[in-house]
Amino acid sequence: QVQLVESGGGSVQVGGSLRLSCAASGGTFRTFYMAWFRQAPGKEREGVAYIDYDGTTKYAESVKGRFTISRDNAKNTLYLQMDSLNPEDTAMYYCAATNNRTPWYLLLQADQYAIWGQGTQVTVSS
């Protein structure tokens, strides 16, 4: 059974940076399609960034140019570098995985992913 564990969340001021990590175990990480999602209180879960096993990426418009998704298949770890953070980025951040190839326009849809971590909280204050 594949397990995902996020870390790296915390509190930061506007304009600051954080790097989230997602450690995978129990499966063949390099074959997974991976993504980061976030969910703020009272809002739906939102897709943030996606990365293919070969490094192809896709970002939500709201984070493009500020966030960078990457993966280290040797370490079974997914990353999300978040720069120029603002209060609208405050949310619980989740990593997710799937073995299924997904159409490009659905890559940031939560229902395309079957495996989820427990989340890590990011709070951005002004």
Secondary structure, DSSP 4 states (H G I P E B T S, - for coil): --EEEEE--EEEETT--EEEEEEEESS-GGG-EEEEEEE-TTS--EEEEEE-TTS-EEE-TTTTTTEEEEEETTTTEEEEEE-S--GGG-EEEEEEEESS---GGGTT-GGG--EE---EEEEEE-
